[in-house]
Amino acid sequence: MSEASELDVTASPVPDIPVRDEDEHLNREFIAAVEAAIEANDQDGLRHLAADLHEADTGDLLETLDPEDRASFIRLLGEDFDYTALTEIDEAVRLQVLEDLPTEVIAEGLGELDSDDAVYILEDLDEDDQAAILEELPYADRAQLQKALDYPEESAGRRMQTEFIAVAPFWTIGQTIDYMREARDLPDSFYEIYVVDPTFKLLGSVHLDKILRTKRDEKVTSIMEETRQAVLATEDQEEVARRFERYNLVSSAVVDENDRLVGVLTVDDIVDVIQEEAEEDLRALAGVGDEEISDNVMTIARSRLTWLVVNLGTAVLASVVIALFEDTIEAMVALAVLMPIVASMGGNAGTQTMTVAVRGIATQELGARNLLRVLNREILVSVFNGVALAILIGVTAWMWFGSPGLGVVIGGAIVINLLFAGLSGLLIPIALDKMNVDPAIASSVFVTTVTDVVGFFAFLGIAALWFGLPF
Amino acid sequence: MSEASELDVTASPVPDIPVRDEDEHLNREFIAAVEAAIEANDQDGLRHLAADLHEADTGDLLETLDPEDRASFIRLLGEDFDYTALTEIDEAVRLQVLEDLPTEVIAEGLGELDSDDAVYILEDLDEDDQAAILEELPYADRAQLQKALDYPEESAGRRMQTEFIAVAPFWTIGQTIDYMREARDLPDSFYEIYVVDPTFKLLGSVHLDKILRTKRDEKVTSIMEETRQAVLATEDQEEVARRFERYNLVSSAVVDENDRLVGVLTVDDIVDVIQEEAEEDLRALAGVGDEEISDNVMTIARSRLTWLVVNLGTAVLASVVIALFEDTIEAMVALAVLMPIVASMGGNAGTQTMTVAVRGIATQELGARNLLRVLNREILVSVFNGVALAILIGVTAWMWFGSPGLGVVIGGAIVINLLFAGLSGLLIPIALDKMNVDPAIASSVFVTTVTDVVGFFAFLGIAALWFGLPF
């Protein structure tokens, strides 16, 4: 059957169409051809188009197809569909696809994968579906996957693959190479092999390039790098990502609590974690959760509403401050016109400092060792920018309302608010971090509260005093 | 000299101190020991402490030391100082260190490095300093580095290393392994080798694990992966990073415009680019440039002031809108109390949508193919959240000021402003991207302008009409 279809492929009239256009988006013509093949139930045509795609392209293609076409696509491709592609798509799309496929088809597909990819696909399913799929797998595979799923979410144990090569310390390079030439069931790709003692305790690692550069009769231990600090299977993936990044690792052994080798992490899994981490801060600061482009309306609306309601508290607090000065505003309505400027400048300056502080904490560039220096710098920057803006805004207000006094008042309020913005932008994230609250999630509410309250209070208060207005 | 110091080291009384504490920060005790050794000019003590450090740890250590100690540290370590550490530190620290070191010392240090690391260190220096250092290098090294520096900034040619292994298509696996065992001047570490024709045109790549699994007498071409799409040396590093990420690459060949192999990119360089890219969006949205924790006050103040002044325009525009309604506010000062709530809720909702849109564009998850669906979703989310907030805020305003009419007015303004926030949060980044302006940099000014102007105008305008107030 497989052979027959290969013969058909060579005879197939479908022309070769480039998969991606110049902007590296999927080519529209290619998508149309795939859709036509699915529509026509044309198995050979579809295989000719899509069987040899890289898993990432297959993933993008799946996302682009209409939801009802996705399962047909996978069924038509049959054994030519690489389930690794399911690790390359949004969670919402993945769940929808898995929903539409029979359990035994999924199990067969997952059986072909490295354990890390299979776990990645399984972990978001609910427990019943997980159990149903695991039951269809051979015992060894099932036990392996179940063990990985028993590790906490977002831990190294969830991300690692359990396929690896481990040799004894007395082996020579020649023996090792011969072993690899004979062995079946090797990982799909690997960058180092590991040296373990008889109890499988990790002794060290050997990079493949070292093996290739060394004579056959040398011992593996002669070129082994001793393990300085192995990754623990229970360790959080973010910590692991930080170590990969810091030490430019391409792969790392994962050990259990007894220092026994249990798996391997590779950089391609970690790249996703690194990007997610930086993006998580961005999303958290803006008050959007881990929503995906494919999520539905209610999921998104609910997650965003929470943030808006929390910020409503801040806004109401600012209004309460303004209400203290109702009489002042009634006596001089120009204050109402200008007051948003003071709050908005403070908010922007606070956000600047806060963003730098939050990323500094995340990347460990900001810490106790340099806090005083950075604090000192933020004060100077705030004073400098505060004075510059105060002059600019003061003159504008003077010209606009013909009142030099109003210029002085707003200028003074700007200087005060920018100073508070700089201080709170730096100190609030640090304080939250000390209290083990994620500074990216909680900082901006507090910083905005400070800059709104201080901004309105300083501006209206100074105005009332300066002009002798009622309040 | 080197031997003598090694003898001293074994006799050295300095105890072994862990380099990092439990939080993975540099250990204070360790830093103190290093500082003491520098202070005492104790070369052997310092070597014992720091000669075997990983380059990333050496880099962190350099950043932590007082600026005046850094050059002494490098001088005392002498040939035990690995200049790769200079690629691991902030630009500002690197420039300061290089300033303090003699040109010939730097040249000697750079001569030991892979070309990508040497270029990374050289590229931020001004041209005179670059030329002075290059002059001290042997001709071959100098020509190689000069060629890399001739590629545009942030291009693949700047990031690649020019050390790699290339073999002819008729070679066998055995020949290839023997060649690697004999060859000197191999790259520090590598993950694949390349197959080229006699004109050095790239034919394909062979992963090291494939070589190790294959019998000696097979041809390299039998396990070669044909090059689908090689990286061009002039290509932008962000595009390259996207490809590494999409296809889970660990390394990739780099070719010139004639498809000739000129270098190799490895994932450790690309990891930094991927992180920078996500972080750049975060910083751009918050209006901070690529400032570093170590930058000085004036650099930072100036770069942040630009953003504040641009946003001042937005704030003034909002004030102009308020000024249109001076008479309205004078007649009903409660409006001044409540108006920041409308603007602030709109601003927050706009930022949420904008953040998702900006990242969606950057990661290519948002494009023409799903724009309509996402737009439709944003409208529904905005209406849903707008109505929910309108009820909450409307009731609050009614209770506070005892006026149900005021509740209706603010509720209506909230619904309108959230709809505009959703639309502008999505459409402004997309429009900017179409006009080839980086949406991360410019979006938030425009979105805030929309939500401020619409917020104040809708609230004060509806109030004037509803209550029959003057304006």
HADDOCK unambig.tbl for C-alpha pairs under 7 A between the chains (distance, minus, plus):
assign (segid A and resid 56 and name CA) (segid B and resid 246 and name CA) 5.99 0.50 0.50
assign (segid A and resid 56 and name CA) (segid B and resid 247 and name CA) 6.00 0.50 0.50
assign (segid A and resid 177 and name CA) (segid B and resid 212 and name CA) 5.93 0.50 0.50
assign (segid A and resid 180 and name CA) (segid B and resid 212 and name CA) 6.48 0.50 0.50
assign (segid A and resid 180 and name CA) (segid B and resid 213 and name CA) 5.21 0.50 0.50
assign (segid A and resid 181 and name CA) (segid B and resid 212 and name CA) 6.58 0.50 0.50
assign (segid A and resid 181 and name CA) (segid B and resid 213 and name CA) 4.12 0.50 0.50
assign (segid A and resid 181 and name CA) (segid B and resid 214 and name CA) 5.65 0.50 0.50
assign (segid A and resid 181 and name CA) (segid B and resid 215 and name CA) 6.65 0.50 0.50
assign (segid A and resid 189 and name CA) (segid B and resid 209 and name CA) 6.54 0.50 0.50
assign (segid A and resid 190 and name CA) (segid B and resid 209 and name CA) 6.21 0.50 0.50
assign (segid A and resid 191 and name CA) (segid B and resid 191 and name CA) 6.89 0.50 0.50
assign (segid A and resid 191 and name CA) (segid B and resid 209 and name CA) 6.87 0.50 0.50
assign (segid A and resid 208 and name CA) (segid B and resid 208 and name CA) 6.44 0.50 0.50
assign (segid A and resid 209 and name CA) (segid B and resid 189 and name CA) 6.55 0.50 0.50
assign (segid A and resid 209 and name CA) (segid B and resid 190 and name CA) 6.23 0.50 0.50
assign (segid A and resid 209 and name CA) (segid B and resid 191 and name CA) 6.88 0.50 0.50
assign (segid A and resid 212 and name CA) (segid B and resid 177 and name CA) 5.93 0.50 0.50
assign (segid A and resid 212 and name CA) (segid B and resid 180 and name CA) 6.47 0.50 0.50
assign (segid A and resid 212 and name CA) (segid B and resid 181 and name CA) 6.58 0.50 0.50
assign (segid A and resid 213 and name CA) (segid B and resid 180 and name CA) 5.23 0.50 0.50
assign (segid A and resid 213 and name CA) (segid B and resid 181 and name CA) 4.14 0.50 0.50
assign (segid A and resid 214 and name CA) (segid B and resid 181 and name CA) 5.67 0.50 0.50
assign (segid A and resid 215 and name CA) (segid B and resid 181 and name CA) 6.67 0.50 0.50
assign (segid A and resid 246 and name CA) (segid B and resid 56 and name CA) 6.02 0.50 0.50
assign (segid A and resid 247 and name CA) (segid B and resid 56 and name CA) 6.02 0.50 0.50
assign (segid A and resid 248 and name CA) (segid B and resid 268 and name CA) 5.23 0.50 0.50
assign (segid A and resid 268 and name CA) (segid B and resid 248 and name CA) 5.21 0.50 0.50
assign (segid A and resid 271 and name CA) (segid B and resid 271 and name CA) 6.57 0.50 0.50
assign (segid A and resid 274 and name CA) (segid B and resid 275 and name CA) 6.62 0.50 0.50
assign (segid A and resid 275 and name CA) (segid B and resid 274 and name CA) 6.64 0.50 0.50
assign (segid A and resid 275 and name CA) (segid B and resid 275 and name CA) 5.82 0.50 0.50
assign (segid A and resid 275 and name CA) (segid B and resid 278 and name CA) 6.62 0.50 0.50
assign (segid A and resid 278 and name CA) (segid B and resid 275 and name CA) 6.65 0.50 0.50
assign (segid A and resid 278 and name CA) (segid B and resid 278 and name CA) 5.95 0.50 0.50
assign (segid A and resid 278 and name CA) (segid B and resid 279 and name CA) 5.99 0.50 0.50
assign (segid A and resid 279 and name CA) (segid B and resid 278 and name CA) 6.01 0.50 0.50
assign (segid A and resid 282 and name CA) (segid B and resid 282 and name CA) 5.34 0.50 0.50
assign (segid A and resid 283 and name CA) (segid B and resid 355 and name CA) 6.85 0.50 0.50
assign (segid A and resid 286 and name CA) (segid B and resid 351 and name CA) 6.14 0.50 0.50
assign (segid A and resid 286 and name CA) (segid B and resid 352 and name CA) 5.52 0.50 0.50
assign (segid A and resid 286 and name CA) (segid B and resid 355 and name CA) 6.73 0.50 0.50
assign (segid A and resid 287 and name CA) (segid B and resid 352 and name CA) 6.14 0.50 0.50
assign (segid A and resid 288 and name CA) (segid B and resid 352 and name CA) 5.78 0.50 0.50
assign (segid A and resid 297 and name CA) (segid B and resid 377 and name CA) 5.82 0.50 0.50
assign (segid A and resid 297 and name CA) (segid B and resid 380 and name CA) 6.81 0.50 0.50
assign (segid A and resid 297 and name CA) (segid B and resid 381 and name CA) 5.91 0.50 0.50
assign (segid A and resid 301 and name CA) (segid B and resid 381 and name CA) 5.04 0.50 0.50
assign (segid A and resid 301 and name CA) (segid B and resid 384 and name CA) 6.97 0.50 0.50
assign (segid A and resid 301 and name CA) (segid B and resid 385 and name CA) 6.32 0.50 0.50
assign (segid A and resid 305 and name CA) (segid B and resid 385 and name CA) 6.07 0.50 0.50
assign (segid A and resid 308 and name CA) (segid B and resid 345 and name CA) 6.74 0.50 0.50
assign (segid A and resid 308 and name CA) (segid B and resid 348 and name CA) 6.84 0.50 0.50
assign (segid A and resid 312 and name CA) (segid B and resid 345 and name CA) 6.95 0.50 0.50
assign (segid A and resid 315 and name CA) (segid B and resid 340 and name CA) 6.97 0.50 0.50
assign (segid A and resid 315 and name CA) (segid B and resid 341 and name CA) 5.19 0.50 0.50
assign (segid A and resid 315 and name CA) (segid B and resid 344 and name CA) 6.77 0.50 0.50
assign (segid A and resid 316 and name CA) (segid B and resid 341 and name CA) 6.71 0.50 0.50
assign (segid A and resid 319 and name CA) (segid B and resid 337 and name CA) 5.14 0.50 0.50
assign (segid A and resid 319 and name CA) (segid B and resid 338 and name CA) 5.92 0.50 0.50
assign (segid A and resid 322 and name CA) (segid B and resid 337 and name CA) 5.43 0.50 0.50
assign (segid A and resid 323 and name CA) (segid B and resid 337 and name CA) 5.60 0.50 0.50
assign (segid A and resid 326 and name CA) (segid B and resid 333 and name CA) 6.45 0.50 0.50
assign (segid A and resid 330 and name CA) (segid B and resid 330 and name CA) 5.79 0.50 0.50
assign (segid A and resid 330 and name CA) (segid B and resid 333 and name CA) 6.25 0.50 0.50
assign (segid A and resid 333 and name CA) (segid B and resid 326 and name CA) 6.44 0.50 0.50
assign (segid A and resid 333 and name CA) (segid B and resid 330 and name CA) 6.24 0.50 0.50
assign (segid A and resid 336 and name CA) (segid B and resid 336 and name CA) 5.97 0.50 0.50
assign (segid A and resid 337 and name CA) (segid B and resid 319 and name CA) 5.16 0.50 0.50
assign (segid A and resid 337 and name CA) (segid B and resid 322 and name CA) 5.42 0.50 0.50
assign (segid A and resid 337 and name CA) (segid B and resid 323 and name CA) 5.59 0.50 0.50
assign (segid A and resid 338 and name CA) (segid B and resid 319 and name CA) 5.93 0.50 0.50
assign (segid A and resid 340 and name CA) (segid B and resid 315 and name CA) 6.97 0.50 0.50
assign (segid A and resid 341 and name CA) (segid B and resid 315 and name CA) 5.18 0.50 0.50
assign (segid A and resid 341 and name CA) (segid B and resid 316 and name CA) 6.70 0.50 0.50
assign (segid A and resid 344 and name CA) (segid B and resid 315 and name CA) 6.76 0.50 0.50
assign (segid A and resid 345 and name CA) (segid B and resid 308 and name CA) 6.75 0.50 0.50
assign (segid A and resid 345 and name CA) (segid B and resid 312 and name CA) 6.94 0.50 0.50
assign (segid A and resid 348 and name CA) (segid B and resid 308 and name CA) 6.85 0.50 0.50
assign (segid A and resid 351 and name CA) (segid B and resid 286 and name CA) 6.16 0.50 0.50
assign (segid A and resid 352 and name CA) (segid B and resid 286 and name CA) 5.53 0.50 0.50
assign (segid A and resid 352 and name CA) (segid B and resid 287 and name CA) 6.15 0.50 0.50
assign (segid A and resid 352 and name CA) (segid B and resid 288 and name CA) 5.79 0.50 0.50
assign (segid A and resid 355 and name CA) (segid B and resid 283 and name CA) 6.85 0.50 0.50
assign (segid A and resid 355 and name CA) (segid B and resid 286 and name CA) 6.73 0.50 0.50
assign (segid A and resid 365 and name CA) (segid B and resid 293 and name CA) 6.99 0.50 0.50
assign (segid A and resid 377 and name CA) (segid B and resid 297 and name CA) 5.83 0.50 0.50
assign (segid A and resid 380 and name CA) (segid B and resid 297 and name CA) 6.80 0.50 0.50
assign (segid A and resid 381 and name CA) (segid B and resid 297 and name CA) 5.90 0.50 0.50
assign (segid A and resid 381 and name CA) (segid B and resid 301 and name CA) 5.05 0.50 0.50
assign (segid A and resid 384 and name CA) (segid B and resid 301 and name CA) 6.95 0.50 0.50
assign (segid A and resid 385 and name CA) (segid B and resid 301 and name CA) 6.31 0.50 0.50
assign (segid A and resid 385 and name CA) (segid B and resid 305 and name CA) 6.07 0.50 0.50
